[in-house]
Amino acid sequence: MKDNSAKRASFRSSFGLLVALAGSAVGLGNLWRFPYLMGTNGGAAFIIIYLICIVFICLPMMISEFMIGHASKSDAVGAFRVLAPGQKGWRVAGAIAVLCSLFIMCFYSVVGGWTLDYLFKSLGMAFSDVSEGQCAGIFTSMVVSRWEPVIFMTVFLAVSGLIIWAGVEKGIERYSKILMPLLFVIIVIIAVYSCLLPGASAGLSFMFSPDFSKVNGGTILAALGQAFFSLSLGAGMVLTYGSYVKEGENIPKMSLLTAISDTCFALLAGMAIMPAVFAFGLSPSEGPGLVFIVLPEIFSKMVSGDIIAIAFFFVLFVAALTSIISMLEVVVACIAEEFRMKRGAAVLLTLAFVMVFGILCSLSQGVLSDCLIFGKNIFDLFDYTTSNIMMTFGGLVVVIFVGWKMKKPDVFAEYSAGGKFVHPVLYKVLYFLTKYVAPVAIAVIMVCGLIK
Ligand code: PHE
């Protein structure tokens, strides 16, 4: 087995690793996608299914991805070369995961640009005096314009490029250590504020008293897909970060902590948004516009709403930034290691690609909205292909690799970091979930995603 560890960077501490993993997982998926999906899928019942998916499918899947990175000490393509020498198919699967991160970046950077735009808008007090319905107009005129979103997207990408350029330890670890706890504090403040609003209790009971009569196959699929997206699974992220982890790290514990913090952020985001939606008599099933249209409207009616708006869009921006940083790292690590390119050059190359397709995604909201491929505009095509096809495929490959290709003793050695951690029965359960439950469940999502 080729040992790459000598020349590779690594996380300095377990805390640094954890904040970087959580920084990737916590993003627009939690603060923007989760609340609106929960709102459109009936609230509490959706949350319960989401939690079940996290425990029984995503957790074993995350540990598996982590393990492949950790055991190989290589990028998402190289990992399979190290662990399955001479078997090209696995490497192709790794390359698909890297492409998945690259493609997610193309539309994610557009939404990241919107968050930055809204941060500036709120700094300029754009939402202090809006009348009913005006926020929808502000949002639409922003997304359809040619230059505004593209400029903000460029700034967003430039900031993430600078952080990545600095490398794992100076870049990802240092910034995540500051930004993630800050993010947590700000979102808690907004959630407390929101829950104390008169009429907020209806929002809380929407989130916490389940009505299973509204659950159907679509709800389960939505919850499962969201769990996947939110934990950044199947796109090479956990694998790449896992490769920077020193020996002796407790992989199941790190994965568990990441899943717990990601889920806490999602629930907190729900608690920041839903009670306020109900308190102001708005609809929870507003859809993807929930954050950008409904929230500014709520902020405009709140006491100290200007400050809260600034804090919220700052949080959203930071969350999007730490997530895109992780996608960028997947691609940069792969290009730098596979093609022996300097990190700086790999960053520039990746950003150039993302810029070109990001601009197309952005324009597809306005001037290019008539340009449809398979009935979808460019933005939706990137979104659909990555989350419904590529991520699920990547996830499936990872659990099949660990469950069926890797040798059982090697898997157990990775679970326990040399026999140090946790009860063996737990490993058996974990192995069973990885080998049988997760692949079947992921295959079902994939099939349903494709025929939908
Ligand atoms: N998990 C991130 C979010 O919730 C998105 C993401 C997907 C990040 C894939 C990295 C890789 O926003």
Residues whose N, C-alpha, C, O or C-beta is under 5 A from the ligand:
A	BS01	LIG	S24 A25 V26 G27 L28 G29 N30 F229 S230 L231 S232 A235 M237 S323 S326 M327
